[in-house]
Amino acid sequence: MPSVNSSKPVITGYGCVTPLGVDVESTWTGIIEGRTARSPISAIEVQGCRVTEGAQAILPEIPSLSKKQLSRLSRSSRLALPAVEEALQMAGLLDSRGTSIYPRIEMSISTTACGMEMGEQFLNSIWQDHGQGQTAKVAHYQAQQQVSEIHRHFRFHGPAMIVANACAGGGNAIGHAADLIRADMADIVLAGGYDALCELVYAGFDSLQTLAPDACRPFDRGRRGLMLGEGAAFIVLESEAHAEKRGATIHARVAGYGQTTDTFHLTQPSQDGKPLEKAMRQALQEASLSPSDIGYVNAHGTGTPFNDGAEGKAFANVFEGHSTRLSSTKSAIGHTLGAAGAIEALICIKALQTGILPPQINLQDPEPLVSKALVKMDERADLKAAISVNLGFGGSNAALLLTRP
């Protein structure tokens, strides 16, 4: 969608659930303390897989729902609903009953597996000859199910776009929401992403031999693969005029957005890094900023040989000669797929607010091309702007440029 820049998108609320915490502050504390959530996977069956560890979240309590209501929710919804609540609460959009003060809010959401775990539970019950009473699980295995549950739980309605753009989807969902606001097609949009661990996706990555057998080490010459995770993050975007009219606090701005598709390979990014470089330059151009204005980049940084090599070249091409810092937080929270871009955009917001830079943990032998830019523990900076980048299967690339209010 072309941007007409008639309205400026601002962020008035955000929330998340990650393997490091059930909300923003617990997640952020874990990130800046340099912790990793890697542990044995118990939420799904991983027997027979080459790697059996990953980043598993602790499901938050949802006090407003009964045990029976909770039992009907997919793991994806158990992650998404608390993240949405935190975002809406921060934005001042919930009343005393915990429901939306607006009857209509548009949504732009990313996911890759949806509620796939519900379908897997149904199939397992059939195999075990326990199919009776399990058909509800099939009904809940559909892409729009989590959208419906968000609508029902917070009592609002409105159109929802689901971005199934692989691992760049979270960034693209937020970018699309910002475009809606810039084009005066919406005053307020709830944007973000979610994904829960499920057997098909986990076994697929294990079969591709892309899972790290030990610690995930982005931008390390000895990197051996990614750490699969799960989580959810949502951001409330509004036009600046709408936010100011209702007296909302503006936490950050989406100043620029870039998106490219390179179609180089089904699972590998173009090794020259040019498509991602183009996406970052698009975001810079839309924000009317130069590379020297960017203090921090949250990299996609999966810890796989092809991704980090291409991404390192893109970063060097754009930021060579500047003091921009770089890190990937997937070494801490894992690769959360459809949620990744939203969680990492949220991490950039916290970095802008606090001046604390997320450290690059698990480094042993840093890639020379980016070694000087990688963030160390306890680093601080007076950030004006930050970029979150994501890459996805099929050659998708997204870059979100965020600034302080």
N, C-alpha and C positions, 0 to 999 in steps of 0.2 A: 504494500500500500504506500503510495507516495506521501511524503510528509509535507504539509503546507505550513507548519510552524505557526498556526494561528493560536494554539493553546500549548502551554508548556506542561509536560507531565511531571508531577512531583510524587514522592512517596510519603504517605502519612501513617502507614502501619506495616508491620511485618511479623511473622511468626514461623517457627520451625520445630520439627522433631527430627533428631538425628541419632546415630549410634553413640554420640557423646553426651546427649542430653535431651530432656523432654521439652525444652523451650530454648529461647534465644540465649539467655544469659548462661545457662549451664553448658550449652554448646560452645559459646564463645570462650568461656573460661577454660574448657578442655583444649580448644584450639591454641590459645595463647600460652598455655602451660606445656604445650608440646606433647600431649597425650595421644595415644592411638587406641582405637576401639577394637582392634583385631582380637578375635577370640574364636573358639570353636562354635560352629553353626549348629543351633538346636531348633530353630523355627521351622526348618524344612528338612527333608530326608536328603542327606548328602553321602550316604554309604555308597561306596564304589567310585566316588569321584577322586581324582588325583589330589585335589586340594580340598580340605574340609574346614577351613577357617575363613572368616570374613568379618564384616562390621555389622553386627546385628543390633537393632534398636530395642530398648525397653518400651513396651507399649504404655502410653500415659493413661491414667484414669480418666474416665468421662463420667463425672458424678451425676449428670443429668439423665443418664440412660440406665435402665435396669439391666440385670444380668442377662435376661432373655433378649433384650434389644441389642446388647453388646455381642451376644453370640451370633446374631444375624449379620453382623458387619464383617466385611473382609478385613484382612490385615492392612490393606491399603487404606481403607476408610479409617481404621483405628489410628493410623499415622496422620492422615489428612485432616480430620475434623479438629483435633487440638491445635494444629498449626494454623488453620483458618481462624479459629476462635482467638488465638493470641494476636493475629494480625488485625482482625476486626476490632478487638478490644482496644488495642493500642491506637487505632485510628479513630476511636470514639464512635463506632458505628453499631454498638450493641446497647440495647436497653437493659433495664433491671432484670428482665427475664432471660437475658442472654440471647435475644433474637435481634435481627437487623432492624435498624431504625428506618431503612429504606426498603420499600417493597420490591424494588427492582435494582439489581446490580449485575452488570455483565461480567463474564468470566473468560479468561484465556489460560488454559491449563495444559500441562505437558505430562504425559505418562508413556511408558513403553509396554508394560505388562498389564496395566489396568488392575482388575481384581483377579488375575489369573489363578491365584492360589485357591479361590473358591471352586473353580472348575477342576483343579487338581484334587481337591478334597473329595469332590463328587466321584471322580474317576477311581480314586483309591477305595472309596466305600463300595463301589461296584465290584472291584476286584476282590474285596474282602467279603462280598455277599452281604453287605449292609446297606443296600440301596434305598430301603424303605424310609420315607421321611427326609430324604436328602435332596429332593428335586429343587428345593429353594436355593440351593447352592448354584445350580445351573442358571436360575433366574437372576442371580446376583453377579454372574460372570458376564459382564458386558461393559463396554467402554464408558457408557453414560451413567453407570450405577453410582460411582462416587460423586458425580455432579448432582444426581438426584438426592443423594443423602446429605450433601452440603445444603442444597436448597431446602430440604425438609427440616433439617436440624436448626438452621438459622432463620428459616421462614422468609426467604426472599426468592424471587424468580428472575428470569432474564435469559437472554441467549448465552450459550457457552460454546467456545471453540476449543476442541481438543487437538493439540499439536502433537502428532506422532512422528516427530522428526528425529528419532533416535536420541542420542545423548546430547545433541545440541538443542533439544526441544525446550528445556527449561528457560534457556536464554532467549530463544525465539518466541516463547509464550509471553515473556515480559516485554520483549521488543514489539510484538504485535499489539499488546495492550497500550504501549506508549504511542504507537502509530494511530490507534483508534482515538486517543485523546488529542494528539496533534492535529488530526483531521477533523476535529469537532464532531466525531461520531459517537462519543461517549464522554460523560463527565467523570465517571468513576468506574474502575475495572479492578476486579480481584484476579490477580495473576499468580501463577506458580506452577509447582509440579509435585508429583508423588510417585513412589514406586516401593513395593514391598518385595522382600526376597521370595522367590518362587522356584520350584524345581526345574522347570523347563529352561528358564533363563540361566540359572546357576550351572546346570549341566551343560548348556550350550557354550558358555564361556570356558568351562572346564575342558570340554571337548576341543575347543579351539586352542587349548593350552596357553591361554592368555592370563590365567590366574597365577599370582605370585605364590610360590611354595613357602616363602617366608615373608618378611616385612616388605611392604610396598615402598619402593624407593624412586619416586619421580626425579628425573634429571640427574640420576646417578649412572655412571657408566656400567655398573654391575646390575642395573635394574632387570627384573625377571618377570614382570607382569603386574597386573592390577589386583586390587582388593575389592571384591564386590560388597556393596553396602545397601542400605535402604533408608528411606526417610521421606520427609515432606517439608515444603517451605512455600509460603504464600506472602505476597506483597500487595498492599492496597495502593493503587495508582489513581491520582485525581488530576484534573486540570488545576493549575495554580489558582485560577479565579474561583473555582468551586471550593477548594480547600480553604482559601482565605475567607470566603463568604460564610462558611460555617465555623470558622475559628479553629481549624485543625492545625496541629503541629506538623510542620514539614521537616522530615528527617533527612531527606536527600532528594536529588533530582536525577531523572533519567535524561541525560543531556545528549546522548548519541547512541545509535544502534546500527550495527552493520551485519549483513547476512550474505553468505555466498554458498554456492553448491558447485563442487569441482568435478564430481562424477569420475574421479581418478580410479577408484577401486571400491569394491563393495565394503570392505572392512578397514582398509588402510588409507590414511590421508596422503595427499600429494607430498612427496618427500622434499620438494623445494620450499614448502611452507607458503607459497604464493597466495593460495586461496584464503588462508587465515590472515595473512598480512593484509590482503585487500579488505577483508571484513573489519579489521581494526582501523584501517585508514578511512573506511566509510564512516565509522563511529566518530573518529576524530573530526572529520569534515563536517558532519552534522552538528557536532558540538562546538564547532569553530575553535578547536583547541589544537595545539601542537604536541608532538611526543614529549617535549620537555615539561609539559603541564601534568603529565601522568606520573604520580608518585609510586603507584603499586599496580601490578597485574596479578590477578588470581588466575593461574593457568589451568587448562583442562588437565594436564599432567597426570596421565593414567599410570605411568610407570612402565609402559610397554615400549619396546625399542623403536617402533615406527612412529608412534604418536609423539613421544618426547623429542625425537630427532627433528621431525618436521616443525614442531612447535618452537623448539629452540631457535631454528633458523628464522621463523617468522618474527619472533621476539627480537632477535639480533638485527634483522633488517629494519624494523620500525624504530627500535629504541637505542641503537648503537650510538655511543657518544653522550648518552643521557644517564641520569642517576636513578632511573626507574628500577624499583625492586620487584622481585618475582618469587612466587611460591605456588605450590599445589597443595591444597588441603585434603586431597584424596588419600594421602598417606595417613591421615588421622581418622577420617570418617568413611573412607571407602568411596567407590564409584557408585553413586545412587541413581544413575541412569536418568530417567525422566525428571527426577528431582534435583539433579546435580546443578544445573544452571541457576535455579532459584535459590538453592542453599548457598551457592558460591557468590551470587549477587548480594545476598544478605550479609555474608562475611565481609564483602567489600564495604557495605554500609557501616558495619561496626568498625572497620579499620578507619574509615573517614571520620567517624564520630570520636573515636578514642585516640587516634594517632598511633595505635599499636599495630605492628605488622605481623600477620600470621607466619610463624616460622616454617621453614622447609625441614621437616624432620626426616630421620632415617638416612641421611646422607652419609656415604662412606668415601666415594670417589666422584665428585661432581663433574658433570659434563663441562669441558673447558669453554665451550661457546657461551654458556650462561653462568658459569661458576661465580663470577664476581657479583652478579645481580641477585643471587639466591639469598633469601632472608634468613638471618641467624636468629637465635633465641634473644628475646628481650629488645628487639629493635623497635625504635619509634621514629616517626616522621610527621611533619606538619603537612598532611595530605590535602591537596586541592581537588584531585580527581583520581579515580581508579577505574580499571577495566577488568571485567570478568569475561573470559573467553571459553567457549565450548566447541568441541568437534563431535561429529556423530557418524555412524556407519552410513555409507552412501555418499560421503563427501560433504556433509552439512557442516557449516561453520557459523558461529554466532559471536558477536562482540557487543557487550553492553558497557557504555561509558557512564559512570555515576559520579556526581559531584556533590559537594556539601551544599546545604541550602543557601 
